[in-house]
Amino acid sequence: MNSRKIIRILLQVVFMIAIFAALLLYVGIGSLYEALLNVKVEYLILAFASYFGINLLFTLRLQRVLGKEGVKTSFGKTLMAQYAGMLTSDVTPGRSGYILTPLYLRDQNVPSSKSLSGILSIQTIEFLVKVVGGVGAVIFLLQVVPFSRWQQEFPTFLGVNSGLFVAGLGITLMLIGAIILAAFTWSKRAISLFNRIANWRFLKRFTGGLIGKLEEFKESSQKNRKAIPEILGLTMACWILKGFEWYFLSLALGIVFPGLSPVLTWLAFFLIHPLATALGFVPITPAGMGVQEFGILGIFALLFAWPVSEPITASLAAFALLARGLLVIEDLIGIPQIVKSTSSLSFSRKKPQEDSTPDTATAI
């Protein structure tokens, strides 16, 4: 790892720490601790169960896509690979670490070209769904929140409300990501262009492992087009479960009850989730840590007519933190798979003659 990359990572970590420090100073550590101490465990368990259901559907989705490419996998092992991919995404800028999931599928002898094309197809649909959800969330917020409150809560720069600007930025990033992934996954022209670039004399020495599988990748990408309806259906089911996960989490913290914010229903969480989590793809901190949390608080500021009492503010901050913490805690299930896969990769590098499978990490 070169010094420039190390400095960039350190700056991202420092920025993340600064954001969380500002959040804790604003809310107060004592108030936040009190809110977490009074959490209703039964609803927290339901939130965990909802996220577990999402990962089951994610695993089924991945299996179905690989099945279209003629690859059979074990549900249990694929679930572990799914958790490993999610955990990697939890700590990488732009949540880009999920693209290493093919590495965690190596113990099932899944060809890297097929697993990579499947992951990119899934992420393309995922991004597009989040774009639609983010737009729906903005429309919802504009309908239920008077524009005067937008002006009150968010400053205006050059005639543009900063809240709407940040929301638009998150949606735009997701849309750009979806377009790039769609082009690379399904466009023969885009793949051919990439092929020419990668075969450039000065790059070929670094991309040989990828180019060796490019023809297989193109073939796999065309096959998994047939899985688009299933990907879309399962992604929508995951979105519905995510709405329940956030709704149960809000019940655990006592955020949802009549009179506090009448519009804060399951439908509200269903709609605002894609918008808030889109900020997790902003690559200025690992997985958008801090940025997403402030985005969630910004949305709550609109819905609750800020300022609210100190205990409610602490509960809202606790929600923003637990919305991520719940994921990371459950994703720790993937640690054994990460250790197993990376150990296997190190061993294969020492004895290349015993493993003809190309280095997935290098290829990616």
WORA-V248189 format. One record per residue. N is the residue number from 1. RES is the residue in one letter. D_LAST is the distance of its C-alpha to the last C-alpha in Angstrom with 1 decimal. Layout:
BEGIN
N/RES/D_LAST
N/RES/D_LAST
END
This chain:
BEGIN
1/M/15.9
2/N/18.1
3/S/21.1
4/R/20.2
5/K/17.2
6/I/19.5
7/I/22.2
8/R/20.1
9/I/19.2
10/L/22.8
11/L/24.1
12/Q/22.1
13/V/23.6
14/V/27.0
15/F/26.9
16/M/26.1
17/I/28.9
18/A/31.3
19/I/30.6
20/F/31.3
21/A/34.3
22/A/35.7
23/L/35.3
24/L/37.2
25/L/39.9
26/Y/40.4
27/V/40.7
28/G/42.3
29/I/41.0
30/G/44.3
31/S/44.0
32/L/40.4
33/Y/41.3
34/E/44.3
35/A/42.2
36/L/39.7
37/L/42.7
38/N/44.3
39/V/41.3
40/K/42.5
41/V/40.7
42/E/41.3
43/Y/39.4
44/L/36.6
45/I/36.2
46/L/36.1
47/A/33.3
48/F/31.3
49/A/32.2
50/S/31.0
51/Y/27.5
52/F/27.6
53/G/28.5
54/I/25.6
55/N/23.2
56/L/25.1
57/L/24.7
58/F/21.0
59/T/20.8
60/L/23.2
61/R/21.2
62/L/18.1
63/Q/20.4
64/R/22.1
65/V/19.1
66/L/18.0
67/G/21.7
68/K/21.9
69/E/19.5
70/G/21.8
71/V/20.0
72/K/22.3
73/T/21.3
74/S/23.5
75/F/24.0
76/G/24.5
77/K/21.4
78/T/19.3
79/L/21.1
80/M/20.1
81/A/16.4
82/Q/17.0
83/Y/18.8
84/A/16.2
85/G/13.6
86/M/16.4
87/L/17.4
88/T/14.1
89/S/14.3
90/D/17.9
91/V/17.3
92/T/14.4
93/P/15.3
94/G/15.3
95/R/14.5
96/S/10.8
97/G/10.3
98/Y/11.0
99/I/7.6
100/L/7.4
101/T/10.3
102/P/9.2
103/L/9.5
104/Y/12.9
105/L/13.9
106/R/13.8
107/D/17.5
108/Q/18.5
109/N/17.2
110/V/15.1
111/P/13.2
112/S/9.4
113/S/10.1
114/K/12.7
115/S/11.3
116/L/8.3
117/S/11.1
118/G/13.4
119/I/11.6
120/L/11.3
121/S/14.9
122/I/16.1
123/Q/14.8
124/T/16.4
125/I/19.7
126/E/19.4
127/F/19.2
128/L/22.0
129/V/24.2
130/K/23.8
131/V/24.9
132/V/27.9
133/G/28.6
134/G/28.5
135/V/30.9
136/G/33.1
137/A/33.2
138/V/34.3
139/I/37.0
140/F/38.1
141/L/38.4
142/L/40.3
143/Q/42.7
144/V/43.5
145/V/43.4
146/P/46.0
147/F/44.7
148/S/47.1
149/R/45.1
150/W/41.9
151/Q/43.9
152/Q/45.2
153/E/42.0
154/F/39.7
155/P/40.9
156/T/40.9
157/F/39.5
158/L/40.5
159/G/41.7
160/V/38.5
161/N/38.5
162/S/35.7
163/G/35.1
164/L/34.5
165/F/32.4
166/V/30.0
167/A/29.9
168/G/29.2
169/L/26.5
170/G/24.6
171/I/25.1
172/T/24.1
173/L/20.8
174/M/20.1
175/L/21.4
176/I/19.3
177/G/16.1
178/A/17.5
179/I/18.4
180/I/15.1
181/L/13.4
182/A/16.4
183/A/16.4
184/F/12.9
185/T/13.6
186/W/17.2
187/S/18.3
188/K/18.7
189/R/19.7
190/A/16.6
191/I/14.4
192/S/17.0
193/L/16.9
194/F/13.2
195/N/14.1
196/R/17.0
197/I/15.3
198/A/12.6
199/N/15.7
200/W/17.6
201/R/19.3
202/F/18.0
203/L/14.3
204/K/14.4
205/R/14.6
206/F/11.2
207/T/9.4
208/G/11.6
209/G/9.4
210/L/7.6
211/I/11.1
212/G/12.8
213/K/11.5
214/L/11.8
215/E/15.4
216/E/14.7
217/F/12.2
218/K/15.1
219/E/17.6
220/S/16.0
221/S/15.6
222/Q/19.3
223/K/20.4
224/N/19.0
225/R/21.0
226/K/23.9
227/A/22.5
228/I/22.7
229/P/26.2
230/E/25.3
231/I/22.3
232/L/24.6
233/G/27.4
234/L/25.6
235/T/24.0
236/M/27.5
237/A/28.8
238/C/26.4
239/W/27.5
240/I/31.1
241/L/30.5
242/K/28.9
243/G/32.1
244/F/34.1
245/E/31.9
246/W/32.8
247/Y/36.3
248/F/36.9
249/L/35.6
250/S/38.0
251/L/40.8
252/A/40.0
253/L/40.5
254/G/43.6
255/I/42.1
256/V/43.2
257/F/46.9
258/P/49.4
259/G/50.7
260/L/47.7
261/S/45.5
262/P/46.7
263/V/43.6
264/L/41.2
265/T/40.9
266/W/38.2
267/L/37.7
268/A/37.1
269/F/34.4
270/F/32.9
271/L/32.8
272/I/31.9
273/H/29.0
274/P/26.4
275/L/27.8
276/A/27.8
277/T/24.3
278/A/22.9
279/L/23.7
280/G/21.2
281/F/18.5
282/V/20.3
283/P/18.1
284/I/21.1
285/T/21.1
286/P/18.7
287/A/18.4
288/G/21.4
289/M/23.7
290/G/27.2
291/V/26.5
292/Q/26.3
293/E/29.4
294/F/31.4
295/G/30.5
296/I/31.9
297/L/35.0
298/G/35.4
299/I/35.5
300/F/38.0
301/A/40.0
302/L/40.6
303/L/41.5
304/F/43.7
305/A/45.6
306/W/44.8
307/P/46.3
308/V/46.8
309/S/48.3
310/E/46.6
311/P/46.0
312/I/44.3
313/T/42.2
314/A/41.2
315/S/40.4
316/L/38.2
317/A/36.3
318/A/36.0
319/F/34.6
320/A/31.9
321/L/31.0
322/L/31.2
323/A/29.2
324/R/26.2
325/G/27.7
326/L/28.3
327/L/24.7
328/V/23.6
329/I/26.5
330/E/25.7
331/D/22.0
332/L/23.1
333/I/23.6
334/G/19.9
335/I/20.5
336/P/21.6
337/Q/18.6
338/I/16.3
339/V/18.7
340/K/18.9
341/S/15.2
342/T/14.7
343/S/18.0
344/S/17.2
345/L/14.0
346/S/16.4
347/F/19.0
348/S/17.1
349/R/16.3
350/K/20.0
351/K/21.0
352/P/18.6
353/Q/21.5
354/E/21.6
355/D/18.1
356/S/17.0
357/T/13.7
358/P/10.7
359/D/8.7
360/T/6.1
361/A/5.3
362/T/5.4
363/A/3.8
364/I/0.0
END
